[in-house]
Amino acid sequence: MGVPLRQVLLVAIPVVVVFSILQPAFSQEDERIIINRVEVWGLFYKGMVIAFTIGAILMGVIAFVVFRFRESNPRNVQRGSMEGHR
């Protein structure tokens, strides 16, 4: 049958985020000097890119729903009288 895409994403996204955060810790084995403030700002920028991307997707979805289900849309016009209906 297969694994649903939603479950794969719910597992894959946190794994990628954790590995990107832990990457500087693993790179110290290469005897490279790591400047903590640079890594913190890098994580901040990564987080901001993710936040803006999610925000843009959500705003697009909201705009689509508002546009699709607006009252002036001909597909949403009620077809008959609603008198006497409860």
C-alpha positions as CSV (number, residue, x, y, z in Angstrom):
1,M,0.0,0.0,0.0
2,G,2.6,2.6,1.0
3,V,3.2,5.2,3.6
4,P,1.1,8.4,3.4
5,L,3.0,11.5,2.4
6,R,1.8,13.4,5.5
7,Q,3.5,10.9,7.8
8,V,6.7,11.0,5.8
9,L,6.8,14.8,6.0
10,L,6.0,14.7,9.8
11,V,9.1,12.6,10.3
12,A,11.4,14.0,7.6
13,I,11.1,17.7,8.5
14,P,12.1,17.4,12.2
15,V,15.0,15.1,11.2
16,V,16.4,17.6,8.7
17,V,16.1,20.4,11.2
18,V,17.8,18.5,13.9
19,F,20.7,17.5,11.7
20,S,21.2,21.1,10.4
21,I,21.3,22.3,14.0
22,L,23.8,19.5,15.1
23,Q,26.0,19.9,12.0
24,P,28.4,22.5,13.7
25,A,28.9,20.1,16.6
26,F,29.9,17.3,14.3
27,S,32.2,19.5,12.3
28,Q,34.4,20.2,15.3
29,E,35.9,16.7,14.7
30,D,37.5,18.2,11.6
31,E,39.6,20.6,13.8
32,R,37.8,23.6,12.4
33,I,37.2,26.6,14.6
34,I,33.6,27.5,15.0
35,I,32.5,30.9,15.9
36,N,29.3,30.5,17.9
37,R,27.7,33.9,17.1
38,V,28.1,33.2,13.4
39,E,26.4,29.8,13.8
40,V,23.6,31.4,15.9
41,W,22.9,34.0,13.3
42,G,22.9,31.3,10.6
43,L,20.3,29.3,12.6
44,F,18.3,32.5,13.0
45,Y,18.3,33.2,9.2
46,K,17.4,29.6,8.5
47,G,14.5,29.9,10.9
48,M,13.3,33.2,9.4
49,V,13.4,31.7,5.9
50,I,11.3,28.8,7.1
51,A,8.9,31.1,8.9
52,F,8.4,33.4,5.9
53,T,7.9,30.5,3.6
54,I,5.3,28.9,5.8
55,G,3.6,32.4,6.2
56,A,3.6,32.9,2.5
57,I,2.0,29.5,1.9
58,L,-0.6,30.1,4.6
59,M,-1.5,33.6,3.2
60,G,-1.9,32.0,-0.3
61,V,-4.2,29.4,1.1
62,I,-6.3,32.0,3.0
63,A,-6.5,34.2,-0.1
64,F,-7.6,31.3,-2.2
65,V,-10.3,30.2,0.3
66,V,-11.6,33.8,0.6
67,F,-11.6,34.3,-3.1
68,R,-13.2,30.9,-3.8
69,F,-16.0,31.1,-1.2
70,R,-16.9,34.8,-1.4
71,E,-20.6,35.7,-1.5
72,S,-20.4,37.2,-5.0
73,N,-19.2,33.9,-6.5
74,P,-22.0,32.5,-8.8
75,R,-21.3,29.0,-7.5
76,N,-22.3,30.0,-4.0
77,V,-25.7,31.5,-4.8
78,Q,-28.6,29.8,-3.0
79,R,-31.0,28.3,-5.5
80,G,-34.3,28.7,-3.8
81,S,-36.2,30.4,-1.0
82,M,-35.3,29.3,2.5
83,E,-38.7,30.3,4.1
84,G,-40.0,27.7,6.4
85,H,-36.8,25.7,6.5
86,R,-35.1,25.2,9.9
